[in-house]
């Protein structure tokens, strides 16, 4: 490969929600250390990287169809890196209640923020707003170098860092990366945050287990007759779950983001309906709990697959977020799991940096893998179990399912651990996702 033009401690490939969050967190944590320098971070993004904070007109009803339902753990992380005040300045919608029911029966359960002694259970944020806030903050970080409108075209060899050798230091290894603009850069560790179809994962030949859910997710924004009342709703039917996530009201109008999981043939039929007919279908599917659905934005149909890398790390490369794992959207945990990946990886890398250890060495990266893989697999198993449970239409199973939900709903002490897990506040948490106060 040609001469190295830029050297970094960490190169993150992918400037979306997960990659941008990792860059900011690494920058923040390394600034707080007693070392004489901060981590040097390269952030590679294939598209343009606009750092101007977006603006919303009062009365703007153009919602991004892609939203994330952030847990408390994720909110705490964004508070720590200074992003959350900007999100609140733009637009977000906290929800205080989660209502889940069996559309094939009478069972249901509600989770309330009061049961967990918090003021809300989570917050729905549009992707474009969160991305805009992250990128605006990145522009204020001198140790983050953004390389946009480019991509990694070649994974080069692992070599000793000649700069450290020249300075008389014990050389740490680096990985060379060839970019499609002809540049060659080096990194002590490369982080793949480039999504479910990760190019880095492919170039590095990570093994991945994947299978289709045989479902498509129909995603869009709807206007409802009644207010959502700060409640996230999920109806489980044998055809697939339907989620109504609350959005901000605008000018007295009420909006929700929906994710409707259906088998491909049924999803195709729903996509072909007129807007009026689709509103009728989805009003019925939600049992008119928000009255009539009055309006629907442009619809998108996304095939759903579950993927999980056999290993998250190898050869100075770490996978995070959807590059490492994708999960059914029925509980909205995908991005939150990716953000926990980020929090743990940042903690391990900064700890190694403080001790002048080799960031990309196998022991450092394997600690990240050990801390995250079990949790991710556990969550994926729980979601698969839910999907299979509600897809079963046999009368005995339906009876047990409905009775079980009704009984659980009557026991707050049993519900509380479930609520804490849903808020991302269970288990061994990295410091960056704990409350600041």
Secondary structure, 3 states (H helix, E strand, C coil): CCCCCEEEEEEEECCCHHHHHHHHHHHHHHHCCCCCCCCCEEEEECCCCCCCCCCCCCCCCCCCCCEEEECHHHHHHHHHCCCHHHHHHHCCEEECEEEEEECCCCCEEEEEHHHHCCCCCEEEEEHHHHHHHHHHHHCCCCCEEEEECCCEEEEEEEEECHHHHHCCCCCCEEEEEEECCCCEEEEEEEEECCCCCCHHHHHCCCCEEEEEEEEEEEEEEEEECCCCCCEEEEEEECCEEEEEEECCCECCEEEEEEEEEECHHHHHHHHHCCHHHHHHHHHHHCCCCCCCEEEECCCEEEEEEEEEECCCEECCEEECHHHCEECCHHHCCHHHHHHHHHHHHHHHHHHHHHCCCCCCCHHHHHHHHHHHHHHHHHHHHHHHHHHHHHHCCCHHHHHHHHHHHHHHCCCHHHHHHHHHHHCCCCCCCCHHHCCCC
